[in-house]
Amino acid sequence: MYIVSQTAHTLQLAEFRDHCRIPWTDDDPALQRSLDAAVRLWEASTNWYIRTTRVRFNAYAGLCIPGGPSPALTEVFEQIDGVDDTDVTSSWFLEHQYGGWKLQVKRQPTVSYNPHDTYRADVTYSGVVSDAVKMGIYDWAHLLFREREGMIVGTSVSKIPMTLQSIVQQFQRGIA
């Protein structure tokens, strides 16, 4: 699976600065880098996209589609020798399952599916930012901002706050 296209995130630096209780703007470049990195880390660790994202992967019937929110099947192509050959999107659908989605083939007499054939599918995520997601990203970004010097000899590394762990784990397990 890899990302084909993705829009910019819409989280605002001023709101993040307020979350961190930083009234000055001197640290804005470092805060923005921390916020951008936290967005990438959030999406990579949870597969929960906060911006419109299109992903591509090799497909087969019953494949579990990771993440969210609300994936939409964009296209499915049958491939011959690694080249997109036939658009078979109308023969496939996403089925909602507890904790995620599954790619399925429609059961119709006109639809043929050979499990030995190769398929390529694109799924688009709408990019919704709930309050819980925003809190998780802001907490992660604040941790990155505070720890941006890396490890210093003779000091201990801060532990990841329990609130951040609990938010991320809910999305990693597909519960949220």
Secondary structure, 3 states (H helix, E strand, C coil): CEEEEECCCCCCHHHHHHHCCCCCCCCHHHHHHHHHHHHHHHHHHHCECCCCEEEEEEECCCEEECCECCCEEEEEEEEECCEEEEECHHHEEEEEECCEEEEEECCCCCCCCCCCCEEEEEEEECCCCCHHHHHHHHHHHHHHHHCCCCCCCCCCCCCCCHHHHHHHHHHHCCCC
